[in-house]
Amino acid sequence: MRNKDTRVQYLCLFKRLYRESRNDDFTDLAFTDAISHFSKIIRMSKRKRSYDLKDNKFCFLAAFEIKDNIGQGYFKSARDEFRPNLLDRRTLTERRNPKEKTEGDIEKTHFVIKIDEHTNEVIILLEHNHFGLSINNFINYIQKFSKKIDNENQISTRYKITFGMIPKNNFLTELENFERAKVAEIYIDKQLLGNEALEFSQRIFEIKQDIKLVVSADTKASITNFGIDLFNTFKGKRNKGINRIRIKGIDRNGNETFVDTSFMGKHDFVDTIRNVETGESESDDLLDKMKAIIENF
């Protein structure tokens, strides 16, 4: 056995409801059914939970379980119809590949999933495996089977599963890399409701600790500069009632993303045990370490 640095990506999952008309705004809800749906998928036969990807690749959910309210598991994927000869590194001799054309080398893609008990957000840590499942593969898979499950239970399937990338580096650096910042969410302490400016009743003990203030950009505009000023205020006057800031937008690759002051400083890589014979990460070791990370989110 020897160790291997395994990269992980941080995501939030959402269910975007279809609009009734073009004039309506999109409604994004936390995809809180994710864990229960994975639990149902894993009980299907392998054939029924298989899914075709592009370029002759296919995959299926190979393992899933729930530990301490955190879901964890992995996919297996492979590429078939690719059977070149094998080349020996030591002798440079070739031999015929013995596998069938319907077979491919197994690639595992591990993930852990948690529903935050305070914010109700669905947070995913997904292994970044260049030869395994991409983020979009993961999303398309869970969307297909979630709609199948909901349809069987006569639940509306007028939705799309979307995700937001969670950057882990410096807040301002990530924000300045946005192509466009669209929405700022400022979480303020409920005690501000009772100050002299707002003059709300002091009897606010039934209100949750944080109150969310939402600021949206005009169509096609960006509120990046507003976000920078907001963060500087947050950093310099944290004791004035701003507990957390989240800014949503579009990155330079066209992906939906957001920065959040509570997610900064997370690690991109997990040090895991690798099987010398197969080169794969040991699943139990990798999932345990990913679970430890998401527990502290």
WORACOR-V769318 format. One record per residue. RES is the residue in one letter. SS is DSSP state (H for helix, E for strand, L for the rest). Layout:
# WORACOR-V769318
res: {RES,RES}
ss: {SS,SS}
This chain:
# WORACOR-V769318
res: {M,R,N,K,D,T,R,V,Q,Y,L,C,L,F,K,R,L,Y,R,E,S,R,N,D,D,F,T,D,L,A,F,T,D,A,I,S,H,F,S,K,I,I,R,M,S,K,R,K,R,S,Y,D,L,K,D,N,K,F,C,F,L,A,A,F,E,I,K,D,N,I,G,Q,G,Y,F,K,S,A,R,D,E,F,R,P,N,L,L,D,R,R,T,L,T,E,R,R,N,P,K,E,K,T,E,G,D,I,E,K,T,H,F,V,I,K,I,D,E,H,T,N,E,V,I,I,L,L,E,H,N,H,F,G,L,S,I,N,N,F,I,N,Y,I,Q,K,F,S,K,K,I,D,N,E,N,Q,I,S,T,R,Y,K,I,T,F,G,M,I,P,K,N,N,F,L,T,E,L,E,N,F,E,R,A,K,V,A,E,I,Y,I,D,K,Q,L,L,G,N,E,A,L,E,F,S,Q,R,I,F,E,I,K,Q,D,I,K,L,V,V,S,A,D,T,K,A,S,I,T,N,F,G,I,D,L,F,N,T,F,K,G,K,R,N,K,G,I,N,R,I,R,I,K,G,I,D,R,N,G,N,E,T,F,V,D,T,S,F,M,G,K,H,D,F,V,D,T,I,R,N,V,E,T,G,E,S,E,S,D,D,L,L,D,K,M,K,A,I,I,E,N,F}
ss: {L,E,E,E,E,E,E,E,E,E,E,E,E,E,E,E,E,L,L,L,L,L,L,L,L,L,E,E,E,E,L,L,L,H,H,H,H,H,H,H,H,L,L,L,L,L,L,L,L,E,E,E,L,L,L,L,E,E,E,E,E,E,E,E,E,E,E,L,L,E,E,E,E,E,E,E,E,E,E,L,L,L,L,L,L,E,E,L,L,L,L,L,L,E,E,L,L,L,L,L,L,L,L,L,L,L,E,E,E,E,E,E,E,E,E,L,L,L,L,L,L,E,E,E,E,E,E,L,L,L,L,L,L,L,H,H,H,H,H,H,H,H,H,H,H,H,H,H,H,H,H,H,L,L,L,L,L,L,E,E,E,E,E,E,E,E,L,L,L,L,H,H,H,H,H,H,L,L,L,E,E,E,E,E,E,E,E,E,E,H,H,H,H,H,L,L,L,L,L,L,L,L,L,L,L,L,L,L,L,E,E,E,E,E,E,E,L,L,L,L,L,L,L,H,H,H,H,H,H,H,H,H,H,H,H,H,L,H,H,H,L,E,E,E,E,E,E,E,E,E,L,L,L,L,L,E,E,E,E,E,L,L,L,L,L,L,L,L,E,E,E,E,E,E,L,L,L,L,L,L,E,L,H,H,H,H,H,H,H,H,H,H,H,H,H,L,L}
